[in-house]
Amino acid sequence: MQSNLPLEKELEPIFLQKFPPFSEAVKEFLVQYGPYFMLVLSIIGIFGLLTALGIGGAALGLGAVSTGIGFNFYLGIALGVITLIMYVLAFSPLRARKRQGWNLLYYALLIGLVSNLIQLSILGALISGVIGFWVLFQIREKYI
């Protein structure tokens, strides 16, 4: 399967050969139920972003975003919104087992890693990158 995603060719041997493979049952479970878990978590994430912006909290009288938070906060929110949109857009193709859904997850993971690095969350970027790419490359064969 030919692909032109950034860094995919470099990451593939690491996460398919150096990490332990998932069993077929685990792969099938992730492919069958993963899109639904992702959709639910995306909806929760949308509420979290609204609260971070002070929209939900202000409506409940819980306060709003401080004016001195800074550029990194707003950039993190913007990248979070982009990532959540990509997760929601990936739902239908993932359910249909189309490669387009897998590609959207891959790009969302890359954007999330960039967001972590911009916010200087190096450990978070490392952990989410390793786990995320490991899972993604294990289930990639299920998407055509």
MDTraj code that builds the backbone (N, CA, C; nanometers):
import mdtraj as md
import numpy as np

residues = "MET GLN SER ASN LEU PRO LEU GLU LYS GLU LEU GLU PRO ILE PHE LEU GLN LYS PHE PRO PRO PHE SER GLU ALA VAL LYS GLU PHE LEU VAL GLN TYR GLY PRO TYR PHE MET LEU VAL LEU SER ILE ILE GLY ILE PHE GLY LEU LEU THR ALA LEU GLY ILE GLY GLY ALA ALA LEU GLY LEU GLY ALA VAL SER THR GLY ILE GLY PHE ASN PHE TYR LEU GLY ILE ALA LEU GLY VAL ILE THR LEU ILE MET TYR VAL LEU ALA PHE SER PRO LEU ARG ALA ARG LYS ARG GLN GLY TRP ASN LEU LEU TYR TYR ALA LEU LEU ILE GLY LEU VAL SER ASN LEU ILE GLN LEU SER ILE LEU GLY ALA LEU ILE SER GLY VAL ILE GLY PHE TRP VAL LEU PHE GLN ILE ARG GLU LYS TYR ILE".split()
xyz = np.array([
    [0.0856, -0.1177, 0.0000],
    [0.0000, 0.0000, 0.0000],
    [0.0897, 0.1234, 0.0000],
    [0.0763, 0.2031, -0.0990],
    [0.1589, 0.3223, -0.1166],
    [0.0949, 0.4404, -0.0452],
    [0.1745, 0.5155, 0.0264],
    [0.1222, 0.6315, 0.0967],
    [0.2261, 0.7424, 0.0949],
    [0.1774, 0.8648, 0.1005],
    [0.2665, 0.9801, 0.0976],
    [0.2544, 1.0650, 0.2235],
    [0.2117, 1.0073, 0.3332],
    [0.1971, 1.0847, 0.4556],
    [0.3348, 1.1195, 0.5114],
    [0.3473, 1.2392, 0.5713],
    [0.4776, 1.2786, 0.6257],
    [0.5240, 1.1834, 0.7361],
    [0.6467, 1.1408, 0.7268],
    [0.7144, 1.0547, 0.8247],
    [0.6601, 0.9123, 0.8328],
    [0.5598, 0.8781, 0.7538],
    [0.5022, 0.7430, 0.7635],
    [0.6055, 0.6357, 0.7294],
    [0.6806, 0.6581, 0.6239],
    [0.7803, 0.5600, 0.5805],
    [0.8893, 0.5416, 0.6867],
    [0.9236, 0.6490, 0.7568],
    [1.0271, 0.6412, 0.8606],
    [0.9749, 0.5773, 0.9893],
    [0.8479, 0.6026, 1.0212],
    [0.7910, 0.5504, 1.1455],
    [0.7457, 0.4047, 1.1349],
    [0.7086, 0.3635, 1.0150],
    [0.6548, 0.2288, 0.9948],
    [0.7456, 0.1186, 1.0492],
    [0.8756, 0.1138, 1.0139],
    [0.9574, 0.0036, 1.0647],
    [0.9722, 0.0057, 1.2170],
    [0.9684, 0.1233, 1.2760],
    [0.9816, 0.1326, 1.4218],
    [0.8609, 0.0689, 1.4889],
    [0.7401, 0.1089, 1.4469],
    [0.6202, 0.0666, 1.5177],
    [0.5637, -0.0668, 1.4698],
    [0.6132, -0.1190, 1.3581],
    [0.5683, -0.2506, 1.3138],
    [0.6699, -0.3608, 1.3420],
    [0.7981, -0.3245, 1.3563],
    [0.9005, -0.4270, 1.3753],
    [0.9620, -0.4259, 1.5144],
    [0.9717, -0.3110, 1.5772],
    [1.0397, -0.3019, 1.7063],
    [0.9444, -0.3081, 1.8257],
    [0.8154, -0.2864, 1.8008],
    [0.7151, -0.2930, 1.9066],
    [0.6381, -0.4232, 1.8926],
    [0.5884, -0.4775, 2.0044],
    [0.5138, -0.6035, 1.9949],
    [0.3838, -0.5860, 1.9158],
    [0.3522, -0.6834, 1.8321],
    [0.2298, -0.6729, 1.7517],
    [0.1057, -0.7029, 1.8354],
    [-0.0055, -0.6445, 1.7945],
    [-0.1339, -0.6738, 1.8568],
    [-0.1871, -0.8046, 1.7987],
    [-0.2663, -0.8752, 1.8770],
    [-0.3327, -0.9939, 1.8240],
    [-0.4422, -0.9499, 1.7269],
    [-0.4853, -1.0410, 1.6427],
    [-0.5925, -1.0090, 1.5475],
    [-0.7206, -0.9694, 1.6201],
    [-0.7462, -1.0319, 1.7344],
    [-0.8674, -0.9992, 1.8108],
    [-0.8628, -0.8553, 1.8615],
    [-0.7472, -0.8122, 1.9087],
    [-0.7323, -0.6750, 1.9577],
    [-0.7463, -0.5763, 1.8420],
    [-0.6824, -0.6068, 1.7301],
    [-0.6936, -0.5190, 1.6139],
    [-0.8388, -0.5062, 1.5701],
    [-0.9078, -0.6179, 1.5637],
    [-1.0469, -0.6169, 1.5195],
    [-1.1346, -0.5389, 1.6178],
    [-1.1092, -0.5541, 1.7471],
    [-1.1842, -0.4789, 1.8485],
    [-1.1626, -0.3289, 1.8303],
    [-1.0365, -0.2877, 1.8127],
    [-1.0051, -0.1457, 1.7956],
    [-1.0679, -0.0878, 1.6698],
    [-1.0669, -0.1648, 1.5623],
    [-1.1225, -0.1165, 1.4362],
    [-1.2754, -0.1106, 1.4435],
    [-1.3353, -0.2083, 1.5121],
    [-1.4810, -0.2126, 1.5184],
    [-1.5389, -0.1105, 1.6156],
    [-1.4789, -0.0963, 1.7335],
    [-1.5363, -0.0101, 1.8367],
    [-1.4616, 0.1209, 1.8571],
    [-1.3397, 0.1313, 1.8070],
    [-1.2590, 0.2518, 1.8230],
    [-1.3250, 0.3791, 1.7733],
    [-1.3886, 0.3772, 1.6558],
    [-1.4519, 0.5004, 1.6079],
    [-1.5590, 0.5539, 1.7035],
    [-1.6302, 0.4659, 1.7699],
    [-1.7349, 0.5101, 1.8632],
    [-1.6738, 0.5696, 1.9899],
    [-1.5669, 0.5064, 2.0416],
    [-1.4968, 0.5629, 2.1573],
    [-1.4408, 0.7010, 2.1227],
    [-1.3828, 0.7099, 2.0028],
    [-1.3243, 0.8365, 1.9591],
    [-1.4310, 0.9451, 1.9456],
    [-1.5487, 0.9092, 1.8941],
    [-1.6567, 1.0068, 1.8791],
    [-1.7037, 1.0576, 2.0151],
    [-1.7223, 0.9679, 2.1099],
    [-1.7649, 1.0084, 2.2443],
    [-1.6595, 1.0975, 2.3094],
    [-1.5333, 1.0584, 2.2989],
    [-1.4265, 1.1395, 2.3585],
    [-1.4128, 1.2743, 2.2887],
    [-1.4413, 1.2796, 2.1589],
    [-1.4368, 1.4069, 2.0864],
    [-1.5457, 1.5014, 2.1354],
    [-1.6627, 1.4480, 2.1590],
    [-1.7724, 1.5310, 2.2107],
    [-1.7372, 1.5837, 2.3492],
    [-1.6800, 1.4983, 2.4326],
    [-1.6349, 1.5435, 2.5647],
    [-1.5265, 1.6500, 2.5492],
    [-1.4366, 1.6304, 2.4529],
    [-1.3303, 1.7271, 2.4266],
    [-1.3839, 1.8620, 2.3824],
    [-1.4905, 1.8603, 2.3043],
    [-1.5520, 1.9866, 2.2607],
    [-1.6031, 2.0634, 2.3819],
    [-1.6683, 1.9944, 2.4742],
    [-1.7140, 2.0611, 2.5964],
    [-1.5961, 2.1123, 2.6789],
    [-1.4882, 2.0361, 2.6808],
    [-1.3688, 2.0809, 2.7520],
    [-1.3087, 2.2057, 2.6909],
    [-1.3042, 2.2116, 2.5587],
    [-1.2519, 2.3322, 2.4925],
    [-1.3417, 2.4523, 2.5175],
    [-1.4722, 2.4311, 2.5162],
    [-1.5640, 2.5415, 2.5449],
    [-1.5427, 2.5935, 2.6872],
    [-1.5215, 2.5020, 2.7795],
    [-1.4955, 2.5426, 2.9173],
    [-1.3621, 2.6152, 2.9283],
    [-1.2601, 2.5666, 2.8566],
    [-1.1287, 2.6324, 2.8597],
    [-1.1374, 2.7744, 2.8070],
    [-1.2249, 2.7956, 2.7109],
    [-1.2435, 2.9305, 2.6578],
    [-1.3349, 3.0158, 2.7455],
    [-1.3922, 2.9553, 2.8471],
    [-1.4777, 3.0293, 2.9385],
    [-1.6222, 3.0342, 2.8950],
    [-1.6562, 2.9687, 2.7866],
    [-1.7936, 2.9748, 2.7367],
    [-1.8864, 2.8957, 2.8273],
    [-1.8510, 2.7712, 2.8557],
    [-1.9352, 2.6897, 2.9424],
    [-1.9337, 2.7388, 3.0862],
    [-1.8157, 2.7731, 3.1333],
    [-1.8031, 2.8197, 3.2712],
    [-1.8716, 2.9522, 3.2949],
    [-1.8639, 3.0422, 3.1982],
    [-1.9284, 3.1724, 3.2121],
    [-2.0791, 3.1570, 3.2157],
    [-2.1313, 3.0655, 3.1372],
    [-2.2762, 3.0431, 3.1362],
    [-2.3227, 2.9867, 3.2691],
    [-2.2357, 2.9141, 3.3373],
    [-2.2715, 2.8557, 3.4665],
    [-2.2310, 2.9453, 3.5829],
    [-2.1699, 3.0579, 3.5537],
    [-2.1255, 3.1482, 3.6589],
    [-1.9975, 3.1033, 3.7261],
    [-1.9181, 3.0219, 3.6575],
    [-1.7960, 2.9681, 3.7172],
    [-1.6725, 3.0495, 3.6850],
    [-1.6855, 3.1549, 3.6076],
    [-1.5708, 3.2377, 3.5727],
    [-1.5384, 3.2256, 3.4265],
    [-1.4391, 3.2992, 3.3832],
    [-1.4008, 3.2993, 3.2418],
    [-1.2499, 3.2942, 3.2311],
    [-1.2006, 3.2928, 3.1112],
    [-1.0575, 3.2867, 3.0850],
    [-0.9917, 3.4171, 3.1272],
    [-0.8804, 3.4056, 3.1937],
    [-0.8036, 3.5231, 3.2333],
    [-0.7431, 3.5890, 3.1098],
    [-0.7325, 3.7197, 3.1124],
    [-0.6803, 3.7919, 2.9962],
    [-0.5294, 3.7746, 2.9792],
    [-0.4577, 3.7345, 3.0798],
    [-0.3123, 3.7244, 3.0715],
    [-0.2613, 3.5854, 3.0424],
    [-0.3415, 3.4994, 2.9846],
    [-0.3006, 3.3613, 2.9646],
    [-0.1898, 3.3482, 2.8614],
    [-0.2011, 3.4147, 2.7505],
    [-0.0921, 3.4147, 2.6545],
    [-0.1183, 3.3391, 2.5267],
    [-0.0231, 3.3583, 2.4374],
    [-0.0316, 3.3056, 2.3018],
    [-0.0353, 3.1530, 2.2978],
    [0.0477, 3.0877, 2.3785],
    [0.0533, 2.9410, 2.3765],
    [-0.0809, 2.8786, 2.4105],
    [-0.1534, 2.9394, 2.5032],
    [-0.2852, 2.8883, 2.5403],
    [-0.3793, 2.8908, 2.4203],
    [-0.3862, 3.0039, 2.3538],
    [-0.4780, 3.0170, 2.2415],
    [-0.4344, 2.9324, 2.1216],
    [-0.3048, 2.9187, 2.1007],
    [-0.2561, 2.8317, 1.9953],
    [-0.2907, 2.6865, 2.0275],
    [-0.2747, 2.6474, 2.1529],
    [-0.3124, 2.5129, 2.1953],
    [-0.4606, 2.4865, 2.1751],
    [-0.5435, 2.5856, 2.2051],
    [-0.6877, 2.5725, 2.1834],
    [-0.7173, 2.5580, 2.0348],
    [-0.6539, 2.6392, 1.9517],
    [-0.6778, 2.6327, 1.8072],
    [-0.6370, 2.4964, 1.7517],
    [-0.5214, 2.4469, 1.7924],
    [-0.4778, 2.3157, 1.7456],
    [-0.5684, 2.2054, 1.8000],
    [-0.6184, 2.2230, 1.9211],
    [-0.7137, 2.1279, 1.9775],
    [-0.8435, 2.1234, 1.8985],
    [-0.8899, 2.2389, 1.8566],
    [-1.0119, 2.2455, 1.7750],
    [-0.9896, 2.1738, 1.6417],
    [-0.8760, 2.1983, 1.5794],
    [-0.8448, 2.1332, 1.4518],
    [-0.8398, 1.9811, 1.4705],
    [-0.7754, 1.9376, 1.5767],
    [-0.7648, 1.7943, 1.6040],
    [-0.9022, 1.7321, 1.6263],
    [-0.9860, 1.7978, 1.7051],
    [-1.1201, 1.7444, 1.7297],
    [-1.2036, 1.7387, 1.6024],
    [-1.1903, 1.8391, 1.5189],
    [-1.2631, 1.8370, 1.3910],
    [-1.2161, 1.7179, 1.3069],
    [-1.0866, 1.6930, 1.3067],
    [-1.0344, 1.5797, 1.2302],
    [-1.0855, 1.4471, 1.2861],
    [-1.0948, 1.4354, 1.4186],
    [-1.1484, 1.3132, 1.4793],
    [-1.2939, 1.2916, 1.4394],
    [-1.3724, 1.3978, 1.4423],
    [-1.5141, 1.3866, 1.4054],
    [-1.5268, 1.3517, 1.2566],
    [-1.4464, 1.4151, 1.1717],
    [-1.4499, 1.3854, 1.0290],
    [-1.4041, 1.2426, 0.9989],
    [-1.3208, 1.1868, 1.0838],
    [-1.2694, 1.0514, 1.0614],
    [-1.3707, 0.9436, 1.0983],
    [-1.4746, 0.9794, 1.1725],
    [-1.5684, 0.8786, 1.2231],
    [-1.6296, 0.7934, 1.1117],
    [-1.6904, 0.8547, 1.0139],
    [-1.7581, 0.7785, 0.9071],
    [-1.6606, 0.6940, 0.8244],
    [-1.5478, 0.7505, 0.7782],
    [-1.4552, 0.6644, 0.7034],
    [-1.3974, 0.5507, 0.7874],
    [-1.3768, 0.5746, 0.9167],
    [-1.3254, 0.4668, 1.0017],
    [-1.4277, 0.3554, 1.0159],
    [-1.5528, 0.3924, 1.0330],
    [-1.6590, 0.2909, 1.0419],
    [-1.6664, 0.2090, 0.9136],
    [-1.6427, 0.2743, 0.7996],
    [-1.6461, 0.2065, 0.6698],
    [-1.5121, 0.1394, 0.6378],
    [-1.4167, 0.1485, 0.7292],
    [-1.2827, 0.0904, 0.7141],
    [-1.2106, 0.1437, 0.5900],
    [-1.2212, 0.2732, 0.5715],
    [-1.1524, 0.3376, 0.4600],
    [-1.0220, 0.3995, 0.5083],
    [-0.9241, 0.3965, 0.4230],
    [-0.7913, 0.4492, 0.4574],
    [-0.7961, 0.5993, 0.4880],
    [-0.8927, 0.6698, 0.4303],
    [-0.9071, 0.8132, 0.4546],
    [-0.9248, 0.8416, 0.6046],
    [-0.9995, 0.7579, 0.6741],
    [-1.0177, 0.7754, 0.8183],
    [-0.8879, 0.7568, 0.8942],
    [-0.8106, 0.6551, 0.8551],
    [-0.6818, 0.6311, 0.9193],
    [-0.5895, 0.7499, 0.8959],
    [-0.5910, 0.8029, 0.7730],
    [-0.5068, 0.9185, 0.7408],
    [-0.5428, 1.0389, 0.8275],
    [-0.6724, 1.0615, 0.8493],
    [-0.7146, 1.1734, 0.9352],
    [-0.6646, 1.1540, 1.0783],
    [-0.6703, 1.0319, 1.1292],
    [-0.6167, 1.0052, 1.2635],
    [-0.4667, 1.0310, 1.2690],
    [-0.3969, 0.9918, 1.1652],
    [-0.2528, 1.0124, 1.1585],
    [-0.2197, 1.1613, 1.1635],
    [-0.2890, 1.2404, 1.0804],
    [-0.2658, 1.3849, 1.0812],
    [-0.3054, 1.4477, 1.2144],
    [-0.4144, 1.4014, 1.2737],
    [-0.4574, 1.4538, 1.4035],
    [-0.3517, 1.4251, 1.5103],
    [-0.2919, 1.3070, 1.5046],
    [-0.1854, 1.2739, 1.5991],
    [-0.0646, 1.3650, 1.5792],
    [-0.0270, 1.3888, 1.4546],
    [0.0853, 1.4795, 1.4284],
    [0.0567, 1.6207, 1.4802],
    [-0.0640, 1.6701, 1.4573],
    [-0.1003, 1.8036, 1.5051],
    [-0.0994, 1.8074, 1.6576],
    [-0.1493, 1.7019, 1.7199],
    [-0.1461, 1.6941, 1.8659],
    [-0.0035, 1.6964, 1.9198],
    [0.0866, 1.6284, 1.8508],
    [0.2267, 1.6288, 1.8939],
    [0.2882, 1.7672, 1.8800],
    [0.2577, 1.8355, 1.7708],
    [0.3066, 1.9723, 1.7521],
    [0.2519, 2.0618, 1.8637],
    [0.1247, 2.0462, 1.8960],
    [0.0638, 2.1246, 2.0034],
    [0.1341, 2.1002, 2.1364],
    [0.1629, 1.9742, 2.1666],
    [0.2345, 1.9423, 2.2908],
    [0.3731, 2.0054, 2.2931],
    [0.4419, 2.0004, 2.1809],
    [0.5768, 2.0574, 2.1755],
    [0.5750, 2.2089, 2.1886],
    [0.4777, 2.2748, 2.1257],
    [0.4661, 2.4201, 2.1369],
    [0.4408, 2.4611, 2.2822],
    [0.3633, 2.3796, 2.3521],
    [0.3316, 2.4097, 2.4915],
    [0.4378, 2.3539, 2.5872],
    [0.5470, 2.3034, 2.5294],
    [0.6608, 2.2490, 2.6045],
    [0.6231, 2.1304, 2.6921],
    [0.5271, 2.0531, 2.6471],
    [0.4889, 1.9295, 2.7143],
    [0.5630, 1.8149, 2.6452],
    [0.6924, 1.8085, 2.6704],
    [0.7784, 1.7119, 2.6021],
    [0.7408, 1.5689, 2.6409],
    [0.7196, 1.5442, 2.7690],
    [0.6827, 1.4102, 2.8145],
    [0.5469, 1.3697, 2.7566],
    [0.4526, 1.4627, 2.7547],
    [0.3212, 1.4345, 2.6966],
    [0.3318, 1.4019, 2.5485],
    [0.4151, 1.4751, 2.4760],
    [0.4359, 1.4490, 2.3333],
    [0.4985, 1.3116, 2.3133],
    [0.5954, 1.2783, 2.3965],
    [0.6639, 1.1500, 2.3840],
    [0.5684, 1.0336, 2.4106],
    [0.4950, 1.0411, 2.5200],
    [0.4042, 0.9316, 2.5562],
    [0.2910, 0.9182, 2.4540],
    [0.2265, 1.0304, 2.4201],
    [0.1152, 1.0219, 2.3252],
    [0.1638, 0.9820, 2.1862],
    [0.2825, 1.0241, 2.1479],
    [0.3370, 0.9864, 2.0180],
    [0.3665, 0.8380, 2.0093],
    [0.4325, 0.7843, 2.1099],
    [0.4673, 0.6418, 2.1080],
    [0.3414, 0.5557, 2.1102],
    [0.2511, 0.5820, 2.2023],
    [0.1292, 0.5015, 2.2111],
    [0.0414, 0.5212, 2.0873],
    [0.0257, 0.6464, 2.0454],
    [-0.0589, 0.6758, 1.9309],
    [-0.0093, 0.6113, 1.8026],
    [0.1184, 0.6263, 1.7718],
    [0.1715, 0.5665, 1.6497],
    [0.1731, 0.4142, 1.6569],
    [0.1989, 0.3597, 1.7748],
    [0.1977, 0.2142, 1.7905],
    [0.0597, 0.1587, 1.7550],
    [-0.0438, 0.2189, 1.8131],
    [-0.1802, 0.1734, 1.7852],
    [-0.2145, 0.1963, 1.6377],
    [-0.1861, 0.3146, 1.5865],
    [-0.2200, 0.3455, 1.4475],
    [-0.1553, 0.2487, 1.3486],
    [-0.0282, 0.2219, 1.3667],
    [0.0393, 0.1339, 1.2717],
    [-0.0053, -0.0111, 1.2866],
    [-0.0485, -0.0494, 1.4065],
    [-0.0980, -0.1853, 1.4248],
    [-0.2302, -0.2095, 1.3529],
    [-0.3147, -0.1074, 1.3459],
    [-0.4464, -0.1254, 1.2840],
    [-0.4520, -0.0780, 1.1380],
    [-0.3446, -0.0217, 1.0888],
    [-0.3431, 0.0352, 0.9541],
    [-0.3841, -0.0655, 0.8466],
    [-0.3424, -0.1893, 0.8618],
    [-0.3729, -0.2910, 0.7610],
    [-0.5225, -0.3170, 0.7451],
    [-0.6015, -0.2773, 0.8431],
    [-0.7467, -0.3013, 0.8391],
    [-0.8213, -0.1982, 0.7541],
    [-0.7508, -0.0934, 0.7122],
    [-0.8150, 0.0136, 0.6359],
    [-0.7661, 0.0106, 0.4917],
    [-0.8605, 0.0055, 0.3978],
    [-0.8272, -0.0037, 0.2551],
    [-0.8558, 0.1265, 0.1841],
])
top = md.Topology()
chain = top.add_chain()
for i, resn in enumerate(residues, 1):
    res = top.add_residue(resn, chain, resSeq=i)
    for name in ("N", "CA", "C"):
        top.add_atom(name, md.element.get_by_symbol(name[0]), res)
traj = md.Trajectory(xyz[None], top)
